[in-house]
Amino acid sequence: MTATSDSDEPQVPIVCPECETTSRVPLSEVAETIERHNGGLHDGNDVAAVDPDVADRIADLAADELGLLEESA
């Protein structure tokens, strides 16, 4: 995996436990980078992914924003 661009776009950490690699890519390139890596190195299997800690945090933020974590009275 390769890191690209010095733009102001947020960088997302991508990890591949099988290759023992980590890289940061612009948010707009995450899906393409993961697909290319997994397709080229892992026969299309979902091995590389967004860092699980970051993915969990994003999910929590989205759930909070949507009001899914609010307790009903």
PDB file of N, CA, C, O and CB in Angstrom:
ATOM      1  N   MET A   1       0.846  -1.172   0.000  1.00  0.00           N
ATOM      2  CA  MET A   1       0.000   0.000   0.000  1.00  0.00           C
ATOM      3  C   MET A   1       0.887   1.229   0.000  1.00  0.00           C
ATOM      4  O   MET A   1       1.994   1.216   0.538  1.00  0.00           O
ATOM      5  CB  MET A   1      -0.960   0.001   1.211  1.00  0.00           C
ATOM      6  N   THR A   2       0.392   2.274  -0.603  1.00  0.00           N
ATOM      7  CA  THR A   2       1.181   3.495  -0.682  1.00  0.00           C
ATOM      8  C   THR A   2       0.383   4.667  -0.151  1.00  0.00           C
ATOM      9  O   THR A   2      -0.832   4.739  -0.333  1.00  0.00           O
ATOM     10  CB  THR A   2       1.629   3.762  -2.120  1.00  0.00           C
ATOM     11  N   ALA A   3       1.062   5.569   0.496  1.00  0.00           N
ATOM     12  CA  ALA A   3       0.428   6.800   0.951  1.00  0.00           C
ATOM     13  C   ALA A   3       0.545   7.810  -0.178  1.00  0.00           C
ATOM     14  O   ALA A   3       1.565   7.867  -0.865  1.00  0.00           O
ATOM     15  CB  ALA A   3       1.082   7.338   2.277  1.00  0.00           C
ATOM     16  N   THR A   4      -0.495   8.603  -0.366  1.00  0.00           N
ATOM     17  CA  THR A   4      -0.476   9.568  -1.450  1.00  0.00           C
ATOM     18  C   THR A   4      -0.936  10.932  -0.975  1.00  0.00           C
ATOM     19  O   THR A   4      -1.575  11.053   0.070  1.00  0.00           O
ATOM     20  CB  THR A   4      -1.345   9.093  -2.595  1.00  0.00           C
ATOM     21  N   SER A   5      -0.612  11.947  -1.737  1.00  0.00           N
ATOM     22  CA  SER A   5      -1.154  13.297  -1.623  1.00  0.00           C
ATOM     23  C   SER A   5      -0.813  14.004  -0.314  1.00  0.00           C
ATOM     24  O   SER A   5      -0.852  13.418   0.767  1.00  0.00           O
ATOM     25  CB  SER A   5      -2.628  13.245  -1.773  1.00  0.00           C
ATOM     26  N   ASP A   6      -0.482  15.270  -0.452  1.00  0.00           N
ATOM     27  CA  ASP A   6      -0.221  16.111   0.698  1.00  0.00           C
ATOM     28  C   ASP A   6      -1.336  17.139   0.863  1.00  0.00           C
ATOM     29  O   ASP A   6      -1.117  18.195   1.456  1.00  0.00           O
ATOM     30  CB  ASP A   6       1.137  16.806   0.559  1.00  0.00           C
ATOM     31  N   SER A   7      -2.530  16.844   0.344  1.00  0.00           N
ATOM     32  CA  SER A   7      -3.636  17.788   0.383  1.00  0.00           C
ATOM     33  C   SER A   7      -4.168  17.932   1.807  1.00  0.00           C
ATOM     34  O   SER A   7      -3.695  17.279   2.737  1.00  0.00           O
ATOM     35  CB  SER A   7      -4.758  17.340  -0.565  1.00  0.00           C
ATOM     36  N   ASP A   8      -5.156  18.797   1.949  1.00  0.00           N
ATOM     37  CA  ASP A   8      -5.787  19.020   3.248  1.00  0.00           C
ATOM     38  C   ASP A   8      -6.843  17.960   3.557  1.00  0.00           C
ATOM     39  O   ASP A   8      -7.461  17.990   4.622  1.00  0.00           O
ATOM     40  CB  ASP A   8      -6.416  20.404   3.291  1.00  0.00           C
ATOM     41  N   GLU A   9      -7.049  17.030   2.634  1.00  0.00           N
ATOM     42  CA  GLU A   9      -8.047  15.988   2.829  1.00  0.00           C
ATOM     43  C   GLU A   9      -7.633  15.079   3.995  1.00  0.00           C
ATOM     44  O   GLU A   9      -6.455  14.750   4.132  1.00  0.00           O
ATOM     45  CB  GLU A   9      -8.233  15.162   1.528  1.00  0.00           C
ATOM     46  N   PRO A  10      -8.595  14.673   4.834  1.00  0.00           N
ATOM     47  CA  PRO A  10      -8.261  13.787   5.953  1.00  0.00           C
ATOM     48  C   PRO A  10      -7.595  12.500   5.472  1.00  0.00           C
ATOM     49  O   PRO A  10      -7.980  11.934   4.449  1.00  0.00           O
ATOM     50  CB  PRO A  10      -9.518  13.452   6.755  1.00  0.00           C
ATOM     51  N   GLN A  11      -6.598  12.049   6.219  1.00  0.00           N
ATOM     52  CA  GLN A  11      -5.884  10.815   5.919  1.00  0.00           C
ATOM     53  C   GLN A  11      -6.451   9.694   6.800  1.00  0.00           C
ATOM     54  O   GLN A  11      -6.636   9.881   8.002  1.00  0.00           O
ATOM     55  CB  GLN A  11      -4.343  10.987   6.146  1.00  0.00           C
ATOM     56  N   VAL A  12      -6.719   8.556   6.209  1.00  0.00           N
ATOM     57  CA  VAL A  12      -7.314   7.429   6.919  1.00  0.00           C
ATOM     58  C   VAL A  12      -6.292   6.296   6.998  1.00  0.00           C
ATOM     59  O   VAL A  12      -5.688   5.938   5.986  1.00  0.00           O
ATOM     60  CB  VAL A  12      -8.622   6.951   6.214  1.00  0.00           C
ATOM     61  N   PRO A  13      -6.090   5.728   8.195  1.00  0.00           N
ATOM     62  CA  PRO A  13      -5.142   4.620   8.301  1.00  0.00           C
ATOM     63  C   PRO A  13      -5.744   3.316   7.782  1.00  0.00           C
ATOM     64  O   PRO A  13      -6.854   2.930   8.151  1.00  0.00           O
ATOM     65  CB  PRO A  13      -4.693   4.445   9.753  1.00  0.00           C
ATOM     66  N   ILE A  14      -4.985   2.655   6.922  1.00  0.00           N
ATOM     67  CA  ILE A  14      -5.362   1.355   6.362  1.00  0.00           C
ATOM     68  C   ILE A  14      -4.357   0.345   6.895  1.00  0.00           C
ATOM     69  O   ILE A  14      -3.151   0.593   6.862  1.00  0.00           O
ATOM     70  CB  ILE A  14      -5.386   1.375   4.773  1.00  0.00           C
ATOM     71  N   VAL A  15      -4.840  -0.789   7.385  1.00  0.00           N
ATOM     72  CA  VAL A  15      -3.950  -1.819   7.914  1.00  0.00           C
ATOM     73  C   VAL A  15      -4.175  -3.138   7.187  1.00  0.00           C
ATOM     74  O   VAL A  15      -5.290  -3.472   6.785  1.00  0.00           O
ATOM     75  CB  VAL A  15      -4.166  -1.999   9.426  1.00  0.00           C
ATOM     76  N   CYS A  16      -3.080  -3.874   7.032  1.00  0.00           N
ATOM     77  CA  CYS A  16      -3.151  -5.215   6.461  1.00  0.00           C
ATOM     78  C   CYS A  16      -2.368  -6.135   7.391  1.00  0.00           C
ATOM     79  O   CYS A  16      -1.138  -6.165   7.355  1.00  0.00           O
ATOM     80  CB  CYS A  16      -2.581  -5.257   4.984  1.00  0.00           C
ATOM     81  N   PRO A  17      -3.082  -6.880   8.217  1.00  0.00           N
ATOM     82  CA  PRO A  17      -2.395  -7.750   9.168  1.00  0.00           C
ATOM     83  C   PRO A  17      -1.586  -8.859   8.497  1.00  0.00           C
ATOM     84  O   PRO A  17      -0.564  -9.290   9.031  1.00  0.00           O
ATOM     85  CB  PRO A  17      -3.398  -8.362  10.104  1.00  0.00           C
ATOM     86  N   GLU A  18      -2.030  -9.316   7.344  1.00  0.00           N
ATOM     87  CA  GLU A  18      -1.311 -10.386   6.648  1.00  0.00           C
ATOM     88  C   GLU A  18       0.027  -9.897   6.096  1.00  0.00           C
ATOM     89  O   GLU A  18       1.029 -10.608   6.174  1.00  0.00           O
ATOM     90  CB  GLU A  18      -2.170 -10.948   5.513  1.00  0.00           C
ATOM     91  N   CYS A  19       0.046  -8.693   5.541  1.00  0.00           N
ATOM     92  CA  CYS A  19       1.275  -8.114   4.995  1.00  0.00           C
ATOM     93  C   CYS A  19       2.078  -7.391   6.076  1.00  0.00           C
ATOM     94  O   CYS A  19       3.232  -7.019   5.863  1.00  0.00           O
ATOM     95  CB  CYS A  19       0.944  -7.146   3.853  1.00  0.00           C
ATOM     96  N   GLU A  20       1.457  -7.199   7.227  1.00  0.00           N
ATOM     97  CA  GLU A  20       2.052  -6.431   8.324  1.00  0.00           C
ATOM     98  C   GLU A  20       2.412  -5.010   7.876  1.00  0.00           C
ATOM     99  O   GLU A  20       3.499  -4.507   8.160  1.00  0.00           O
ATOM    100  CB  GLU A  20       3.304  -7.149   8.857  1.00  0.00           C
ATOM    101  N   THR A  21       1.464  -4.379   7.166  1.00  0.00           N
ATOM    102  CA  THR A  21       1.670  -3.016   6.685  1.00  0.00           C
ATOM    103  C   THR A  21       0.570  -2.093   7.183  1.00  0.00           C
ATOM    104  O   THR A  21      -0.553  -2.516   7.455  1.00  0.00           O
ATOM    105  CB  THR A  21       1.728  -2.989   5.158  1.00  0.00           C
ATOM    106  N   THR A  22       0.923  -0.836   7.290  1.00  0.00           N
ATOM    107  CA  THR A  22      -0.020   0.227   7.620  1.00  0.00           C
ATOM    108  C   THR A  22       0.314   1.412   6.734  1.00  0.00           C
ATOM    109  O   THR A  22       1.486   1.724   6.527  1.00  0.00           O
ATOM    110  CB  THR A  22       0.041   0.613   9.144  1.00  0.00           C
ATOM    111  N   SER A  23      -0.697   2.068   6.216  1.00  0.00           N
ATOM    112  CA  SER A  23      -0.468   3.286   5.456  1.00  0.00           C
ATOM    113  C   SER A  23      -1.630   4.227   5.706  1.00  0.00           C
ATOM    114  O   SER A  23      -2.667   3.830   6.236  1.00  0.00           O
ATOM    115  CB  SER A  23      -0.304   2.989   3.939  1.00  0.00           C
ATOM    116  N   ARG A  24      -1.443   5.467   5.320  1.00  0.00           N
ATOM    117  CA  ARG A  24      -2.497   6.468   5.437  1.00  0.00           C
ATOM    118  C   ARG A  24      -2.788   6.976   4.029  1.00  0.00           C
ATOM    119  O   ARG A  24      -1.875   7.324   3.280  1.00  0.00           O
ATOM    120  CB  ARG A  24      -2.082   7.646   6.407  1.00  0.00           C
ATOM    121  N   VAL A  25      -4.061   7.011   3.684  1.00  0.00           N
ATOM    122  CA  VAL A  25      -4.463   7.475   2.361  1.00  0.00           C
ATOM    123  C   VAL A  25      -5.570   8.511   2.516  1.00  0.00           C
ATOM    124  O   VAL A  25      -6.294   8.509   3.511  1.00  0.00           O
ATOM    125  CB  VAL A  25      -4.934   6.289   1.468  1.00  0.00           C
ATOM    126  N   PRO A  26      -5.699   9.395   1.530  1.00  0.00           N
ATOM    127  CA  PRO A  26      -6.792  10.373   1.576  1.00  0.00           C
ATOM    128  C   PRO A  26      -8.148   9.663   1.636  1.00  0.00           C
ATOM    129  O   PRO A  26      -8.334   8.607   1.032  1.00  0.00           O
ATOM    130  CB  PRO A  26      -6.733  11.311   0.344  1.00  0.00           C
ATOM    131  N   LEU A  27      -9.072  10.248   2.360  1.00  0.00           N
ATOM    132  CA  LEU A  27     -10.400   9.669   2.535  1.00  0.00           C
ATOM    133  C   LEU A  27     -11.043   9.284   1.203  1.00  0.00           C
ATOM    134  O   LEU A  27     -11.684   8.237   1.106  1.00  0.00           O
ATOM    135  CB  LEU A  27     -11.296  10.644   3.273  1.00  0.00           C
ATOM    136  N   SER A  28     -10.880  10.109   0.194  1.00  0.00           N
ATOM    137  CA  SER A  28     -11.505   9.838  -1.101  1.00  0.00           C
ATOM    138  C   SER A  28     -10.913   8.627  -1.811  1.00  0.00           C
ATOM    139  O   SER A  28     -11.506   8.126  -2.767  1.00  0.00           O
ATOM    140  CB  SER A  28     -11.379  11.044  -1.986  1.00  0.00           C
ATOM    141  N   GLU A  29      -9.747   8.144  -1.359  1.00  0.00           N
ATOM    142  CA  GLU A  29      -9.083   7.015  -2.016  1.00  0.00           C
ATOM    143  C   GLU A  29      -9.146   5.718  -1.214  1.00  0.00           C
ATOM    144  O   GLU A  29      -8.582   4.707  -1.631  1.00  0.00           O
ATOM    145  CB  GLU A  29      -7.648   7.360  -2.279  1.00  0.00           C
ATOM    146  N   VAL A  30      -9.829   5.736  -0.064  1.00  0.00           N
ATOM    147  CA  VAL A  30      -9.837   4.568   0.822  1.00  0.00           C
ATOM    148  C   VAL A  30     -10.387   3.325   0.128  1.00  0.00           C
ATOM    149  O   VAL A  30      -9.713   2.296   0.094  1.00  0.00           O
ATOM    150  CB  VAL A  30     -10.658   4.864   2.069  1.00  0.00           C
ATOM    151  N   ALA A  31     -11.578   3.399  -0.417  1.00  0.00           N
ATOM    152  CA  ALA A  31     -12.211   2.220  -1.022  1.00  0.00           C
ATOM    153  C   ALA A  31     -11.372   1.665  -2.161  1.00  0.00           C
ATOM    154  O   ALA A  31     -11.154   0.456  -2.238  1.00  0.00           O
ATOM    155  CB  ALA A  31     -13.612   2.565  -1.530  1.00  0.00           C
ATOM    156  N   GLU A  32     -10.903   2.531  -3.042  1.00  0.00           N
ATOM    157  CA  GLU A  32     -10.098   2.096  -4.188  1.00  0.00           C
ATOM    158  C   GLU A  32      -8.780   1.467  -3.730  1.00  0.00           C
ATOM    159  O   GLU A  32      -8.355   0.451  -4.280  1.00  0.00           O
ATOM    160  CB  GLU A  32      -9.817   3.284  -5.126  1.00  0.00           C
ATOM    161  N   THR A  33      -8.140   2.060  -2.738  1.00  0.00           N
ATOM    162  CA  THR A  33      -6.862   1.550  -2.246  1.00  0.00           C
ATOM    163  C   THR A  33      -7.025   0.170  -1.626  1.00  0.00           C
ATOM    164  O   THR A  33      -6.231  -0.732  -1.894  1.00  0.00           O
ATOM    165  CB  THR A  33      -6.260   2.516  -1.226  1.00  0.00           C
ATOM    166  N   ILE A  34      -8.043   0.004  -0.807  1.00  0.00           N
ATOM    167  CA  ILE A  34      -8.286  -1.293  -0.169  1.00  0.00           C
ATOM    168  C   ILE A  34      -8.622  -2.344  -1.223  1.00  0.00           C
ATOM    169  O   ILE A  34      -8.099  -3.457  -1.184  1.00  0.00           O
ATOM    170  CB  ILE A  34      -9.430  -1.187   0.871  1.00  0.00           C
ATOM    171  N   GLU A  35      -9.492  -1.992  -2.162  1.00  0.00           N
ATOM    172  CA  GLU A  35      -9.876  -2.938  -3.212  1.00  0.00           C
ATOM    173  C   GLU A  35      -8.666  -3.352  -4.046  1.00  0.00           C
ATOM    174  O   GLU A  35      -8.495  -4.533  -4.344  1.00  0.00           O
ATOM    175  CB  GLU A  35     -10.955  -2.325  -4.117  1.00  0.00           C
ATOM    176  N   ARG A  36      -7.833  -2.393  -4.422  1.00  0.00           N
ATOM    177  CA  ARG A  36      -6.653  -2.678  -5.225  1.00  0.00           C
ATOM    178  C   ARG A  36      -5.669  -3.571  -4.453  1.00  0.00           C
ATOM    179  O   ARG A  36      -5.130  -4.528  -5.008  1.00  0.00           O
ATOM    180  CB  ARG A  36      -5.968  -1.366  -5.648  1.00  0.00           C
ATOM    181  N   HIS A  37      -5.444  -3.259  -3.198  1.00  0.00           N
ATOM    182  CA  HIS A  37      -4.522  -4.046  -2.379  1.00  0.00           C
ATOM    183  C   HIS A  37      -5.032  -5.480  -2.216  1.00  0.00           C
ATOM    184  O   HIS A  37      -4.303  -6.439  -2.469  1.00  0.00           O
ATOM    185  CB  HIS A  37      -4.332  -3.388  -0.998  1.00  0.00           C
ATOM    186  N   ASN A  38      -6.282  -5.615  -1.796  1.00  0.00           N
ATOM    187  CA  ASN A  38      -6.833  -6.953  -1.578  1.00  0.00           C
ATOM    188  C   ASN A  38      -6.934  -7.746  -2.875  1.00  0.00           C
ATOM    189  O   ASN A  38      -6.696  -8.953  -2.883  1.00  0.00           O
ATOM    190  CB  ASN A  38      -8.205  -6.855  -0.928  1.00  0.00           C
ATOM    191  N   GLY A  39      -7.282  -7.086  -3.957  1.00  0.00           N
ATOM    192  CA  GLY A  39      -7.378  -7.767  -5.247  1.00  0.00           C
ATOM    193  C   GLY A  39      -6.029  -8.236  -5.761  1.00  0.00           C
ATOM    194  O   GLY A  39      -5.907  -9.335  -6.303  1.00  0.00           O
ATOM    195  N   GLY A  40      -5.022  -7.400  -5.588  1.00  0.00           N
ATOM    196  CA  GLY A  40      -3.703  -7.719  -6.112  1.00  0.00           C
ATOM    197  C   GLY A  40      -2.892  -8.659  -5.243  1.00  0.00           C
ATOM    198  O   GLY A  40      -2.080  -9.431  -5.753  1.00  0.00           O
ATOM    199  N   LEU A  41      -3.104  -8.604  -3.938  1.00  0.00           N
ATOM    200  CA  LEU A  41      -2.253  -9.381  -3.034  1.00  0.00           C
ATOM    201  C   LEU A  41      -2.968 -10.499  -2.288  1.00  0.00           C
ATOM    202  O   LEU A  41      -2.319 -11.400  -1.757  1.00  0.00           O
ATOM    203  CB  LEU A  41      -1.636  -8.471  -2.045  1.00  0.00           C
ATOM    204  N   HIS A  42      -4.294 -10.454  -2.242  1.00  0.00           N
ATOM    205  CA  HIS A  42      -5.019 -11.420  -1.421  1.00  0.00           C
ATOM    206  C   HIS A  42      -6.180 -12.073  -2.168  1.00  0.00           C
ATOM    207  O   HIS A  42      -7.169 -12.479  -1.557  1.00  0.00           O
ATOM    208  CB  HIS A  42      -5.536 -10.744  -0.172  1.00  0.00           C
ATOM    209  N   ASP A  43      -6.056 -12.173  -3.494  1.00  0.00           N
ATOM    210  CA  ASP A  43      -7.085 -12.813  -4.326  1.00  0.00           C
ATOM    211  C   ASP A  43      -8.487 -12.264  -4.078  1.00  0.00           C
ATOM    212  O   ASP A  43      -9.476 -12.987  -4.196  1.00  0.00           O
ATOM    213  CB  ASP A  43      -7.085 -14.303  -4.079  1.00  0.00           C
ATOM    214  N   GLY A  44      -8.560 -10.986  -3.735  1.00  0.00           N
ATOM    215  CA  GLY A  44      -9.856 -10.346  -3.522  1.00  0.00           C
ATOM    216  C   GLY A  44     -10.440 -10.543  -2.138  1.00  0.00           C
ATOM    217  O   GLY A  44     -11.509 -10.008  -1.843  1.00  0.00           O
ATOM    218  N   ASN A  45      -9.764 -11.303  -1.274  1.00  0.00           N
ATOM    219  CA  ASN A  45     -10.262 -11.508   0.091  1.00  0.00           C
ATOM    220  C   ASN A  45     -10.130 -10.218   0.894  1.00  0.00           C
ATOM    221  O   ASN A  45      -9.187  -9.451   0.696  1.00  0.00           O
ATOM    222  CB  ASN A  45      -9.495 -12.660   0.791  1.00  0.00           C
ATOM    223  N   ASP A  46     -11.064  -9.984   1.790  1.00  0.00           N
ATOM    224  CA  ASP A  46     -11.067  -8.773   2.614  1.00  0.00           C
ATOM    225  C   ASP A  46     -10.053  -8.905   3.745  1.00  0.00           C
ATOM    226  O   ASP A  46     -10.397  -9.287   4.864  1.00  0.00           O
ATOM    227  CB  ASP A  46     -12.479  -8.502   3.186  1.00  0.00           C
ATOM    228  N   VAL A  47      -8.802  -8.586   3.438  1.00  0.00           N
ATOM    229  CA  VAL A  47      -7.737  -8.668   4.436  1.00  0.00           C
ATOM    230  C   VAL A  47      -7.377  -7.267   4.912  1.00  0.00           C
ATOM    231  O   VAL A  47      -7.463  -6.981   6.106  1.00  0.00           O
ATOM    232  CB  VAL A  47      -6.489  -9.386   3.858  1.00  0.00           C
ATOM    233  N   ALA A  48      -6.978  -6.396   4.005  1.00  0.00           N
ATOM    234  CA  ALA A  48      -6.681  -5.009   4.364  1.00  0.00           C
ATOM    235  C   ALA A  48      -7.993  -4.275   4.587  1.00  0.00           C
ATOM    236  O   ALA A  48      -8.993  -4.549   3.923  1.00  0.00           O
ATOM    237  CB  ALA A  48      -5.829  -4.305   3.258  1.00  0.00           C
ATOM    238  N   ALA A  49      -7.977  -3.328   5.541  1.00  0.00           N
ATOM    239  CA  ALA A  49      -9.185  -2.573   5.864  1.00  0.00           C
ATOM    240  C   ALA A  49      -8.803  -1.296   6.599  1.00  0.00           C
ATOM    241  O   ALA A  49      -7.649  -1.103   6.983  1.00  0.00           O
ATOM    242  CB  ALA A  49     -10.161  -3.424   6.718  1.00  0.00           C
ATOM    243  N   VAL A  50      -9.787  -0.435   6.785  1.00  0.00           N
ATOM    244  CA  VAL A  50      -9.587   0.746   7.622  1.00  0.00           C
ATOM    245  C   VAL A  50      -9.244   0.246   9.022  1.00  0.00           C
ATOM    246  O   VAL A  50      -9.825  -0.727   9.504  1.00  0.00           O
ATOM    247  CB  VAL A  50     -10.866   1.684   7.635  1.00  0.00           C
ATOM    248  N   ASP A  51      -8.298   0.920   9.667  1.00  0.00           N
ATOM    249  CA  ASP A  51      -7.909   0.544  11.029  1.00  0.00           C
ATOM    250  C   ASP A  51      -9.175   0.337  11.861  1.00  0.00           C
ATOM    251  O   ASP A  51     -10.018   1.231  11.926  1.00  0.00           O
ATOM    252  CB  ASP A  51      -6.986   1.637  11.677  1.00  0.00           C
ATOM    253  N   PRO A  52      -9.323  -0.828  12.498  1.00  0.00           N
ATOM    254  CA  PRO A  52     -10.552  -1.137  13.236  1.00  0.00           C
ATOM    255  C   PRO A  52     -10.903  -0.113  14.325  1.00  0.00           C
ATOM    256  O   PRO A  52     -12.082   0.164  14.546  1.00  0.00           O
ATOM    257  CB  PRO A  52     -10.424  -2.496  13.862  1.00  0.00           C
ATOM    258  N   ASP A  53      -9.913   0.443  14.998  1.00  0.00           N
ATOM    259  CA  ASP A  53     -10.190   1.455  16.024  1.00  0.00           C
ATOM    260  C   ASP A  53     -10.804   2.702  15.405  1.00  0.00           C
ATOM    261  O   ASP A  53     -11.716   3.300  15.977  1.00  0.00           O
ATOM    262  CB  ASP A  53      -8.905   1.822  16.782  1.00  0.00           C
ATOM    263  N   VAL A  54     -10.307   3.093  14.239  1.00  0.00           N
ATOM    264  CA  VAL A  54     -10.843   4.266  13.545  1.00  0.00           C
ATOM    265  C   VAL A  54     -12.250   3.963  13.032  1.00  0.00           C
ATOM    266  O   VAL A  54     -13.148   4.796  13.162  1.00  0.00           O
ATOM    267  CB  VAL A  54      -9.913   4.687  12.371  1.00  0.00           C
ATOM    268  N   ALA A  55     -12.448   2.794  12.459  1.00  0.00           N
ATOM    269  CA  ALA A  55     -13.769   2.411  11.946  1.00  0.00           C
ATOM    270  C   ALA A  55     -14.799   2.393  13.078  1.00  0.00           C
ATOM    271  O   ALA A  55     -15.927   2.852  12.895  1.00  0.00           O
ATOM    272  CB  ALA A  55     -13.705   1.025  11.257  1.00  0.00           C
ATOM    273  N   ASP A  56     -14.418   1.866  14.243  1.00  0.00           N
ATOM    274  CA  ASP A  56     -15.336   1.844  15.392  1.00  0.00           C
ATOM    275  C   ASP A  56     -15.678   3.258  15.846  1.00  0.00           C
ATOM    276  O   ASP A  56     -16.830   3.548  16.171  1.00  0.00           O
ATOM    277  CB  ASP A  56     -14.720   1.054  16.559  1.00  0.00           C
ATOM    278  N   ARG A  57     -14.689   4.129  15.869  1.00  0.00           N
ATOM    279  CA  ARG A  57     -14.923   5.507  16.305  1.00  0.00           C
ATOM    280  C   ARG A  57     -15.852   6.241  15.334  1.00  0.00           C
ATOM    281  O   ARG A  57     -16.741   6.984  15.752  1.00  0.00           O
ATOM    282  CB  ARG A  57     -13.586   6.262  16.432  1.00  0.00           C
ATOM    283  N   ILE A  58     -15.637   6.027  14.050  1.00  0.00           N
ATOM    284  CA  ILE A  58     -16.508   6.643  13.036  1.00  0.00           C
ATOM    285  C   ILE A  58     -17.935   6.130  13.188  1.00  0.00           C
ATOM    286  O   ILE A  58     -18.884   6.908  13.093  1.00  0.00           O
ATOM    287  CB  ILE A  58     -15.982   6.349  11.605  1.00  0.00           C
ATOM    288  N   ALA A  59     -18.096   4.841  13.421  1.00  0.00           N
ATOM    289  CA  ALA A  59     -19.425   4.264  13.620  1.00  0.00           C
ATOM    290  C   ALA A  59     -20.100   4.875  14.853  1.00  0.00           C
ATOM    291  O   ALA A  59     -21.292   5.183  14.821  1.00  0.00           O
ATOM    292  CB  ALA A  59     -19.329   2.729  13.767  1.00  0.00           C
ATOM    293  N   ASP A  60     -19.337   5.050  15.939  1.00  0.00           N
ATOM    294  CA  ASP A  60     -19.891   5.667  17.145  1.00  0.00           C
ATOM    295  C   ASP A  60     -20.330   7.099  16.891  1.00  0.00           C
ATOM    296  O   ASP A  60     -21.399   7.518  17.334  1.00  0.00           O
ATOM    297  CB  ASP A  60     -18.870   5.634  18.272  1.00  0.00           C
ATOM    298  N   LEU A  61     -19.493   7.853  16.171  1.00  0.00           N
ATOM    299  CA  LEU A  61     -19.839   9.243  15.860  1.00  0.00           C
ATOM    300  C   LEU A  61     -21.095   9.325  14.996  1.00  0.00           C
ATOM    301  O   LEU A  61     -21.955  10.175  15.222  1.00  0.00           O
ATOM    302  CB  LEU A  61     -18.670   9.935  15.149  1.00  0.00           C
ATOM    303  N   ALA A  62     -21.196   8.442  14.011  1.00  0.00           N
ATOM    304  CA  ALA A  62     -22.370   8.431  13.137  1.00  0.00           C
ATOM    305  C   ALA A  62     -23.622   8.056  13.922  1.00  0.00           C
ATOM    306  O   ALA A  62     -24.672   8.675  13.749  1.00  0.00           O
ATOM    307  CB  ALA A  62     -22.163   7.453  11.968  1.00  0.00           C
ATOM    308  N   ALA A  63     -23.518   7.050  14.781  1.00  0.00           N
ATOM    309  CA  ALA A  63     -24.667   6.628  15.585  1.00  0.00           C
ATOM    310  C   ALA A  63     -25.113   7.755  16.511  1.00  0.00           C
ATOM    311  O   ALA A  63     -26.311   7.983  16.678  1.00  0.00           O
ATOM    312  CB  ALA A  63     -24.323   5.369  16.405  1.00  0.00           C
ATOM    313  N   ASP A  64     -24.160   8.459  17.111  1.00  0.00           N
ATOM    314  CA  ASP A  64     -24.480   9.582  17.989  1.00  0.00           C
ATOM    315  C   ASP A  64     -25.163  10.692  17.197  1.00  0.00           C
ATOM    316  O   ASP A  64     -26.161  11.260  17.641  1.00  0.00           O
ATOM    317  CB  ASP A  64     -23.206  10.117  18.675  1.00  0.00           C
ATOM    318  N   GLU A  65     -24.616  10.996  16.020  1.00  0.00           N
ATOM    319  CA  GLU A  65     -25.190  12.044  15.165  1.00  0.00           C
ATOM    320  C   GLU A  65     -26.623  11.705  14.757  1.00  0.00           C
ATOM    321  O   GLU A  65     -27.468  12.595  14.649  1.00  0.00           O
ATOM    322  CB  GLU A  65     -24.322  12.246  13.911  1.00  0.00           C
ATOM    323  N   LEU A  66     -26.895  10.425  14.531  1.00  0.00           N
ATOM    324  CA  LEU A  66     -28.229   9.989  14.125  1.00  0.00           C
ATOM    325  C   LEU A  66     -29.172   9.774  15.307  1.00  0.00           C
ATOM    326  O   LEU A  66     -30.346   9.450  15.132  1.00  0.00           O
ATOM    327  CB  LEU A  66     -28.125   8.715  13.328  1.00  0.00           C
ATOM    328  N   GLY A  67     -28.635   9.959  16.512  1.00  0.00           N
ATOM    329  CA  GLY A  67     -29.469   9.791  17.702  1.00  0.00           C
ATOM    330  C   GLY A  67     -29.705   8.337  18.086  1.00  0.00           C
ATOM    331  O   GLY A  67     -30.615   8.044  18.862  1.00  0.00           O
ATOM    332  N   LEU A  68     -28.906   7.430  17.558  1.00  0.00           N
ATOM    333  CA  LEU A  68     -29.113   6.012  17.832  1.00  0.00           C
ATOM    334  C   LEU A  68     -28.632   5.584  19.215  1.00  0.00           C
ATOM    335  O   LEU A  68     -28.992   4.508  19.691  1.00  0.00           O
ATOM    336  CB  LEU A  68     -28.416   5.195  16.791  1.00  0.00           C
ATOM    337  N   LEU A  69     -27.826   6.415  19.858  1.00  0.00           N
ATOM    338  CA  LEU A  69     -27.286   6.070  21.165  1.00  0.00           C
ATOM    339  C   LEU A  69     -28.071   6.700  22.307  1.00  0.00           C
ATOM    340  O   LEU A  69     -27.767   6.467  23.477  1.00  0.00           O
ATOM    341  CB  LEU A  69     -25.844   6.490  21.251  1.00  0.00           C
ATOM    342  N   GLU A  70     -29.084   7.501  21.971  1.00  0.00           N
ATOM    343  CA  GLU A  70     -29.896   8.144  22.996  1.00  0.00           C
ATOM    344  C   GLU A  70     -30.820   7.123  23.627  1.00  0.00           C
ATOM    345  O   GLU A  70     -31.422   6.290  22.951  1.00  0.00           O
ATOM    346  CB  GLU A  70     -30.703   9.314  22.407  1.00  0.00           C
ATOM    347  N   GLU A  71     -30.913   7.213  24.944  1.00  0.00           N
ATOM    348  CA  GLU A  71     -31.824   6.318  25.650  1.00  0.00           C
ATOM    349  C   GLU A  71     -33.226   6.892  25.563  1.00  0.00           C
ATOM    350  O   GLU A  71     -33.434   8.094  25.726  1.00  0.00           O
ATOM    351  CB  GLU A  71     -31.393   6.123  27.133  1.00  0.00           C
ATOM    352  N   SER A  72     -34.193   6.005  25.300  1.00  0.00           N
ATOM    353  CA  SER A  72     -35.575   6.476  25.228  1.00  0.00           C
ATOM    354  C   SER A  72     -36.179   6.511  26.627  1.00  0.00           C
ATOM    355  O   SER A  72     -35.863   5.679  27.477  1.00  0.00           O
ATOM    356  CB  SER A  72     -36.419   5.572  24.295  1.00  0.00           C
ATOM    357  N   ALA A  73     -37.038   7.471  26.845  1.00  0.00           N
ATOM    358  CA  ALA A  73     -37.623   7.664  28.174  1.00  0.00           C
ATOM    359  C   ALA A  73     -38.854   6.840  28.354  1.00  0.00           C
ATOM    360  O   ALA A  73     -39.475   6.881  29.416  1.00  0.00           O
ATOM    361  CB  ALA A  73     -37.947   9.111  28.413  1.00  0.00           C
TER     362      ALA A  73
END
